[in-house]
């Protein structure tokens, strides 16, 4: 198959998986449905979407689960309607895919404990917040009160508490990694994250994490890379709704013309981040 046919086949298969995400969809079944070999399907699907067919189906199930929960369905009903065969299975997947258990998500983070701290770094004030599973919020701001209000808006039912003093060793390591990154010294920013997202946001954010430091991609290139070349505006929205600056590097996405484009925390910060990464 040539490239346009491969892209069309994968796009149609994504739609098929979304419609039937609750079913058992083996790689053999999907390959037969698409009319290609299992080997070619796995390789091309991963290259175009950024996820394996199994990972994409999991993302679709999480999306359906979240939609059911938002509509008020009981957690047990929502879990089984999304295709999970047991309660334990969805709770096993919650950390990696949903970021919260179904009950936590439906309740707006109720019973979730979030610790936060503010830091005045080289790019201005930042607020970092984390649960016991990872970083859930990392944003720039101009005023401490505004940043804290944004955190409360994002997690209205969670228990928020300031970082204890002295700070835990893990938090200190996170801040040292960020400081080294801002200084252009280069470092591993694969820090633990605890996020919730739609299936589309997840695909965009995961792809952004694969863009090498110091490089950029256009919104169109990101859309094509995740297998939805016409979803340029949706990619831009996914970047704009990112709640974890730098770690989900939406600053590496620019316009096709080479202009920086938008950045929710200011173009000066975007330019500074790109400059420090290129120098590293």
Residue, then its C-alpha position, 0 to 999 in steps of 0.5 A: x500500500x502507498x502512504x495515502x492508502x495506509x493513512x486512510x486505512x489506519x484512520x478508518x480502523x481508528x474509527x472502527x475501534x472507537x465504535x467497538x472499544x468495548x469488544x475484544x479486538x485482537x490484532x488478528x481481528x483488526x488486521x483481517x478487518x483492515x485487509x492487511x497483515x498483522x505485522x504491517x498493521x502493527x507497524x503502520x498503526x504505531x507509526x501514524x497514531x503513536x500508540x499500538x492498536x491495544x493502547x488506542x483501544x484502551x484510550x477509547x475505553x477510558x474516554x467512554x468511561x469518562x463520558x459515562x461518569x460525566x453523564x451520572x452513570x453509577x461507577x459500576x455500570x460505567x465500567x462494564x459499559x466501557x468494556x471492562x470485564x471486572x472492577x479490578x481491571x479498570x482500577x489497575x488501568x486508572x493510574x496510567x490512563x485515567x489518572x484517577x479512579x472512576x469515583x475520584x474523577x466523577x467527584x472532581x477529585x474528592x478524597x484526593x490529596x494534593x500537595x503544592x509548592x510555589x517556586x520563583x524560577x528563571x522564567x517567573x513564578x511556578x506552582x507545582x502540585x502532586x498527588x502520591x502518584x505523580x505531578x498533576x499540575x505545573x504552571x507559570x503565573x504572575x501572582x501566587x493567589x492566581x496560581x493557587x486559584x487555578x489549582x483549586x479550579x482544576x481540582x475543586x473537590x481535592x484536599x489541597x495542602x502546602x508542601x511541608x518544610x523541609x520539602x521531601x527529597x522527591x520534590x527537591x529532585x523534581x525542582x533540581x531537574x527543572x532548574x537544570x533544564x531551564x539553565x540549558x544543561x539538559x536533563x531527563x524530564x521523564x518525571x512521574x505524572x498523574x493526569x486525566x485526559x480525553x483519548x485525543x488529548x492523551x494521544x497528542x500529549x504522548x506524541x509531544x513527549x517524543x519530540x526531542x529537546x531542542x526540536x519543534x513540530x508544527x501543529x499540522x505535523x503533530x496532527x499527521x503524526x497521530x493519524x488525524x491530519x485534518x485535526x490541526x485545530x484540535x491539536x492546538x486546543x490539546x496544547x492549550x489545555x495542557x496543565x503540566x508545562x514543560x513536562x508535556x512540552x507543548x512549547x515545542x509546537x509551532x505554526x507551519x510558517x515557522x512562527x512561534x504561535x500561541x502559548x498559554x503562559x506567554x510567548x516570551x517563556x516559549x521562546x526562552x524554553x526553546x532557546x535553552x533547549x537548543x543551547x543544550 
